Amino acid sequence: MKKNNLISVVVIIGLIFAASIWYARNNGLLPVAAGDEAVLYDGLFNTILAIAFGFFLIVEGVLLYSIIKFRRRKGDETDGPAIHENLSLEIVWTAIPTVIVMWVAIYSFDVYTAMQGTQDLGGMAHGGMHQHQTVANSNHERGGMPMSKATLASSNSDGVLMAGTVPAGSDDVVAINVSAMQFAWIFNYTDEIATAELHVPVGKKVRLNMNAVDVLHAFWVPQLRIKQDVIPGRETYLEFTPRVVGEYPVVCAELCGSYHGGMRTTMVIDTPEDYQAWLKEQQEIASNDPEAIVATNSIPSVSQMSEQEYLTGKVAQLGGEHQHMMMKH
């Protein structure tokens, strides 16, 4: 009898394990995983979901079994047996959750660390940082937009940092400066390209150097499983590697004002060929219409404008008339 009971328990545990794995892999709760970081996140999410679903089946199974097995029989008016102080059971139900929680914590930290990326792009020496800070301060004094610390410490003839450039040895990294404002996203590339729509090449590491002009915002792309606060007066960043070509929503995930719900744009993951063609097209637009440049505030006639005034006009020029009208409210 004991052998049969043991076999039954092993079979039931095996079925629960198989059901948990199947559900974790076929839950359909997440959108397409469009980047390497999304794959890491999904692995963690599915693992936790499998553990939770397994415990759900065990708890509900024991509950249903107990309801049937230990139900009061007709005519039975006696009290149940007084059972207490089962030390072995208490050790088991304390040790198992402890081990699982500790393992999940370590796994989660590994995924978090992998998704955070490095603190710099690997090519910024102390001297370069000092030069960058000097030029950045000069730009700030001239009324220009604050540039990212991850940009290269190089400048144009006016001493203004060129947005989107990256340190030597970082050819495989696409660096993009992101400005958040009520209620629009502005993306600044190299060669004085500025757009209201984010384009990135598939298979290359992308670094977004982000700052907010007015209030707290949050950059969120559900298909990449990444979200980062964009904070006034403080630079934040995101690093990711896109893998699936397509168009995905960029959403502000932090309540930033009356029209917060409308602060959306699109991230386009292009093939390398399409990305280069898009860059060339944007370069032609920038060369034909210098007033459309948002990467740096270096135009003499507007050098004394505030960042809010400067970007407000540029959003309208980039086709953001709707966002411009919303900001008036």
Beta strands, then each sheet from edge to edge (+ up, - down):
strand 1: 173-181
strand 2: 184-189
strand 3: 193-195
strand 4: 198-201
strand 5: 205-212
strand 6: 217-221
strand 7: 226-230
strand 8: 236-240
strand 9: 246-252
strand 10: 264-270
sheet 1: 3+ 2- 1+ 5+ 8-
sheet 2: 4+ 10+ 9- 6+ 7-
end
